Amino acid sequence: MKKTRNLFLLVGSPADTPKALEAIKFKGLITVPYWTPCLPLDVEKAFKNNKSVVCSRDDFVGKIPKNAVIVNVVPTARSHVCSLRQTIYLRYSESIANQFEKIANDLNLDIGDHKSNTSGLFDGPTKKDCAYCQYLDGNIQKNKRTVYRSSNFFVIPTLGQFITGYLLIIPDQHIMSNGELSPEHLEEFKNVLEDVEYILKLAYPGYKILVWENGSGSSGKGKAKDSLVHSHVHVAPSALTSNDIKEISGFDFDEINLFDLPKYKDHSYLLIKNPDNEKWIINNNPEVYIPRQYVRQLIAEEYEIPGDAWNWRTHPFEDKMYQTIDDIITVIWKNRDQLPERIRNNTNFLFDAN
């Protein structure tokens, strides 16, 4: 997993450094304007919110930490300065933001998406370009991935599932998060989740089940352009618990009842189910930087899966997706007579003659 909570110090002339600072605007960064003092307490506050800090070296007050990243800002990419290690060139074919992002990537540092790379929408993202809505309309593989279907939800294995047994619970309604569900639909979701957990424990005995949602704000504004802005809850075999994630992340979480979720719909959030009871924990602090696919990264570490295989955009793992479908259909078929009635009714379509 890439590291967060870093200090970047820009070294350059008073004419050049402000130009670089103006362009370095990332979700996981606090950018301190030029000629503004940057105090150790400011850095500590940013670190508490899981963000990094970038400022001018001349504006940093105090002793420079050993792990601080020094970034040189120079006017051009002339040959005599190309030997500088971490360097941003102002007059260069590539943007300052892209150059800075490459520096962070080379150092395995997570600074988040550039703030310009967002949906920029005034209204919610439309159904027209939504992959899940297209799936429901029969435009994607004619719904062959669905393993469970209730009145208002469907369950599918997900692209990028680096482990078998990884499922998504998705509402038919095009909403940004489950926080927008009505009380009646939240009750139905609770039943669907109960059934999905039952099926997974049957298919993968000995595994605990981790449940979480990366909820978007109700408008969807601010999400990256390639994000799936249609509510979906992740359910996967994992030994991790909500308490584990709370401890690992250092984020502040509030304990809530599922039916309190609509109170949090206006902002993005990370919601995790406590496996020991019906309580959930949530972080919806807009000041906290939660890396993309954060829980997926933790699970990948748990399973000792190297590199960035957690990234579904670059690692689809279609073989594991189809293996999950086979595993679930097989276990449902073998145990059909013993299954709870609701599960039987909501999986009958799997065995229709047509």
N, C-alpha and C positions, 0 to 999 in steps of 0.2 A: 504494500500500500504506500502511495506517495505521502510524504510528510507535509503537514501544515504547520502553522505557527512559526514563521521565519521572519527575519529582519533583513530587508534589502536596503543598502545605502548607495545612492547614486553619487558619483564623483565626476564633476565637470564644471565648466565655467558658468558664471551667473547668467550668461546669455543662452546656454544650451540646456542646462539641467531642468529649468521650468518647462521647456517644450516636451521633454521626455516624461516628466511627472504628469503633465496634462493628458498624455496618451495612454498612460498605464492605469487603466480602470478595469479591474477584475473583481468578480463577486467575492473571491476569497482574500481580498486585499483591502487594507486601509491605506489610502494614498494621502500623505501629509503635504499640503501645498508648500511651495517654496517660500522661504523666509518665515515659516511657522515653526516654532520650537517643537521638537519631538522628544518627549520625556520617557524615561523607562516605565513610568506608570501608564503612559499611553500605549506602549507596546504590551505591557502586562494585560491591560484591558482588552486589547485586540486578540491576544492569545487566548484569553478566557472565552472569547466568542469564536475560537477556532480559526481565526484569520491571521494573515501575515501583515506586515507593515512595510511600506516603501516610502523613503524620504531622502532628502539631500543629506549627504555626509556632514555638511557644514551645519545643518539644522539639528542634528542629533545631539542631545545633551546627556553627557555621562560617558561611562566607559563602554567601549564597543564590545559586544559579546563575541566570543571566539567563533561561534557558528554563523555570524552575520555574513551575508553575501554582498561583496563589493562589486558594483556594476559601473563600469566606465561609460561616460557619455562623451562621444567625440563627433565633430561635424561631418566627417566623410570617412569612407572605408579605404583610405589611402594605404598603400602597402606598408609604410613604416609603423602603422598602428595596428595592423592586423594580428600582431602577436599577442595583443592584450586578451586575456582569457574571457571574462564576462564583460562584453562590450555592446553598447547600442550605438548604431550609426544614424545620425539624424538625416543626412541626405543620402538615401540608399533606396534601392528598388523595393525593398520590403518594409512594411510598416513597422513603426516603433513597437506597437503592441505585439505583433508577431515575433519580433526579435526577442522581446522580453519573455514571451511565453516559451520560446525555444530554450532560453537560458534556464528557466524554471524546470522545464521537462528534462533537460540534460542533467540537472542536479536532483532529479526525482522529487521535485517540490510541487505541491498542488496549490494553484492560485485560483482555480475555478474558471468559469467561462468569462470571456470579455463581456463587459456590460452592454456593448452594442449588439452582441450576438443573442438577442432575445426576440420573442415573438413580436413585441412592439404593438400589441393589439389593444384597442380600447374596449372591445367586447370579447367574449369568450371565443376560443378557437372553434372553428366551425366543424360540422360533421363531414363536410365535403372531403377534407384531407385527412380524416381520422382513420387510422388503420383498423381500429376495433369496430368502428361503425361500418366500414367496408366489409369487414369479416362477417358482421351480422347480416349485411345485405347479400351475402353469398358471393362476394367478389374475390375472396381470398380462400382458395382451396375448398370452396363449397362447404365450409364448416366442418371439415373432416377432423379437426383437432379437438373439437368439443368432447369432454368426457362427463359432463354433468350439466343439466339444464333445469333451472327453476322458472317461475313465471317472469321474473325480472332480472335474472342473472345467468351468466354462463361461465363455465370453468374450462380453461385450456392450459396445456403446458406452454411454457414461454420460449421464444427464441433466446439463445444465449444461456440456456440452462446447463451449466458446467457440471451439475449433478442431476441424477434422475430423481423423479418425484417432485420436481419444482413446478408449482401450478400458480395460475393467476385467477382470481375471482373478479369478474368484470360486470358492472351493471349495464343493462341495455341502454339506459338513459345516458345521453352524452353530457356528463358533468365532469368537473375538474377533480373532485375528490368525494369520498364517502361522507364528508361533512355536509354535502348538499342533499343527501338522501332524506326523504321524509321518515318520520318515526315508523311507519308501516314497512317501508323498504329497509330500514335498519334492522327491524325485527326479522325480515326475510333474510337479509344478509347474515345475521347471527345464526339462523338455521342452516344456511348454505355452508357457512364456515364449519359448523359442528359436523355436518356430513362429510365435508372435504377432509377434515382432520381424521374422522373415523376411517375413511377409505385409505388415506395415506398410511395410517398406523397398521391397517390390514395388509397393505401392499409392501410396506417396508417396516416389518416388526423390529422393535428394539430402538427405533429412532424417535427422538422428540420432534415436535413440530414448531417451527418459528413462523410467526405471522407479523407482517408489518405493511405499512402503507406510506409512500412518499406523496403526501397530499399537496396539490397545487392550490394557490390562492384561487378564489372563486372566479376571477377574471382570466386566469391563465397568463396574465401579463408578467413578463420577467422570466418566463421559462425559456430555455434554449430552443432554437428553431427546430432542432431535430428531436425534441422530447415528445413522448406520447402523452398528450394532454387530454386524457380520458381516464377517469378513475379506474384504478386496478390495485387489488390487494395481493401481496405476495405470500405464498404459503410454501414452505420448504422444509425437508428433513434437516435438522440441525440440533446440535447440543447446546447452542447459544441460547441464552435466556434474555429477557428484557433487562434484568439486573446486570448481566454480563455486559451488554451493550452500553448501558448507563455508565458502568465503571470504566470500560475501555475508552469511551468517547470523552468522558468528562463533561458532557452536556447536562444541563439542568432539565429534568423531566417532571411533569406533573402527573399524578395518578388520576385517571378519569374513568367514568362509566361509559360504555360504548354509546349510550343514548345521549350523552352530553356532547358528542362530537360536533353537532351543528354549531356550537358556540365558537368553534375554531375554523370555520369554513373560509373566512376572509383572507387568511394568510397561509402560506405554505407551512407544512408541518411534517414531522417524522412521528409516526404512530406505531407502537409495538405492543403486542399482546403479552401479558404476563401468563406463562403457561401453567401457573399454579392456581389461578383463580380467574374470574371473569373480568378483572380489572385490566385496564390498558394504561400505558404511559405515553405522554406526548410532549414534544418540544415544538412550539410554534413561535419561537422568538425570532423575529425577522432580522435581528442583528447577528444571529449565529450562522456561521457558514457550515452547512452540511454537504460534504462532497457528493457529487453525482454517484448514484449506485453504491452508496456508502455501506449499507448492510450487506449487499452482494460482495463487496470487497472483504468484509469481515468473514463471511462464510467461505470465500475462496481461501483465505488464510487458514481457517479452521480445517479445511480439507487439503491443505498444503498444495494448492493449485498455483503454479508459478506465473509470474508475469502479469499481464493485464487480461487474462482469460475471463475475468469477471465482466468485461465490457461487451455487452450483447451487440453493440454496433459493429464490432470487429470480429467477434467470435460467436457465431450463431449456434454451434453444437447441435445441429439438426438431428444427428444420430441419437443423442440423449433425449431429445424431444420425442422422437418416435418410439424410443424404448419406453419412455414414461407412459405413452398412450397404450402400448402393448401390456405393460405391467398392470395398469389400472383396469383395463378391459378384462384381462385374464382373471384378476382377483375378484372383480365384481361377478363375473360369470361363474366362477367356482363356488362362490359363497352366496349366490343369488337368493336361495331359500332362507338363509339366516339373516339377511340384511334388514335393517329397519325399513318399514314400508315407504317412508319418504324418499330414501335413497333409491329403492327399487323403482318408484314412480318417476324419479328424475333422471334415471339412467336407462329406462326402457328403450329409448330411441337408439341406443347403441346396438341393440339386437333386432331391430326391425328388419323384416325380410327385404325391404327395398333399400 
